[in-house]
Amino acid sequence: MIPASQLRLQVAECVRFLTGRLHPLPQWAVVMGTGQTLLASQLEDPRSLSYGELPHFPAATSPTHHGRLVWGRLEGVPILVLQGRVHAFEGYSLHQVTLPVRVMANLGVRKLILTNAAGGLNPTFRGGELMLICDHINLMGDNPLAGENVEEWGLRFPDLSRVYDPDLMLQAE
């Protein structure tokens, strides 16, 4: 686990790097999961950087995760699209896994949509069907909030009963 001061510096460096490139700063972002690439091609005036060009950004290792940050406008709205993400099972710490989300929050992103290929317990779900995830259980034995709290990033123990925005879930349905 890295010290909070180091995490804060890594996030700040990446935010400074991106702030000079993103105009205007987006309030929306989407993290694309396995095999999902279409959204980035729908952006107006798209620009992109590979994760390797971003300070401290972890490299996506999955072959279906392109590892690119794409920004532009979608129906006139400024948006960031992350083509791929990293996972703890790839050997990354949870601080590294959550660094892109912390960077987006510090850039001013207020609405984040996460996509992924998910398994489920419901036997009526078939591969390729869309599901709206409204809750989850952390069975990893680790927590990205562990360690020293960074006060300016929020409460030590945030209310997790509203992690998923009810209004956005209604719109998605």
N, C-alpha and C positions, 0 to 999 in steps of 0.2 A: 504494500500500500504506500503510495507516495504521499508526502506531507501536503496539507491543504495549500500551503504557500506556493509549492511547486505547481500544483494543479491550477491554482489561480493564475500564475504566470503563463502557463501553457495556453490556457483559454484566452487570456488577454492578448498574447502574441498572435494567435490565430485570428482573433476578432480584429485586431489592428490591420493585419494582412488583408482580410476580406473587406473591411469597411471602405478602403480606398478603391475597391473594384465593384461593389454592389451599389447600383444607383437605380431607383431608390432602394432603401433597405426593405426587404420583404417582411411581412407579418405572418405569412403562411409558408409552411414547408411540408414536404412529403418525403418520407424515407421509403424507397422502393425495395422490395424483397426479392426473393429468388425468382428469376425468370421474368421479372416485370421491368420492361424497358420503354413501353409505349409513351408514357406521360411526357418524358423529356423531349420526345420528338414533336410534341404538340405545342411547345412553348414558342411564343413570338420573340424574335430577336434573342435567341439563346446564346449563352456564353458558358464556358465550362473550364474547370481545372481538374486534374487528377488529384486524388487524395494525397499522392506523393509530393505534390507541389504545395500542400497546405502544411504550415508548421504544426508538428505534433499529431497530425491526423493519423490514425492507424490505417494500415493498408488492408483493403479487402482481399481475402485469399480465396473465396469461393469463386469457381469459374463462371458462375452466372451473375456475379456481382461485379459490375464494371468499375467500381471505385472512382466515380466521378461526381463532382458537385456541379450541377447545372443550374443556371438561373436565367430568368427571363420573365415574360408575362403570360398568364393564362387567362384568356378572355379579359385582358387589360389589367389584371391584378398581378403585382410583383410576387414571385414565388421562387423558392429554392427547391430543387429536387436532388436528393442524394440517391445516386444509383448504386445501391449496395450498402451494406453495413458490416460490422465485425461482431464476432461472438466470443463469449468467454471460452467456449469449447475449442476455439482456434488458438488458445494460449494467451489471450489478452486479459488484463485485469478489468474489473468492472469500472474503474476510473477511466481506462482507455476506451472501453466500450461506450461509456456515456459521454465522453469528451465531445463528440459531434453535437449532441443534444445541448450540452452546456454552452457550446459556441453559438448555436442557433439562438438560444434564449438570450445570450448576451448581445446578439446582433439585433434583437427586438422581435424575433419570431414569437408570436403569441398563440398561433394555431398550428399544431403539429399532427400530421396524419402518418401513422406507422402502418406499413403493409408487410405481410409475410406469408409464407406457406406454412399453414398450421395443421396440426393433427387435432382430432377431437374424439370425444367419447361417444358422441351420438352416432349410432350405426346408420342413420338415414342420410348422413352427410356423404357426398361423393367428391372425389378429387376434382378440383377446379371450381367448386362452388364457392361463392362469396359468403363470408361469415362476418358478423360484426361482433368484435370482442368487447364485452362490457365489464369484465372483471378478470382477475387472474390470481393465482396462488404462487408465491415465491417458494419453490422447493429446492433452491440452489445451495442453500447453506451460506450464502454470501449476500451482501447488500451494498449497492452503490452509495448509500448514505453513511456507511460505516466510516469511522475515522473522525478527524477534526471537522467541525461544521464550518462552512464558509457563510457567515452571517448574511452578506449581501445577496446570496443566492437563495435565501429562504429559511424557513423554520427547520430546526433540528429534526423534529418529528412531524412532517406534514400530514394533513388529513388525507388518508388514502381512500376514503369512501367516495371521493369525487375525482379520482385520477382521470377517468374517462368522462369527458364533458357531455352531460345529458342532452344539451341542445344540439351539439354536433352529431350525436348518435341518432337523434330524431331526424335530423336533416339527411343523414346517410341512409336511413331506412326508407 
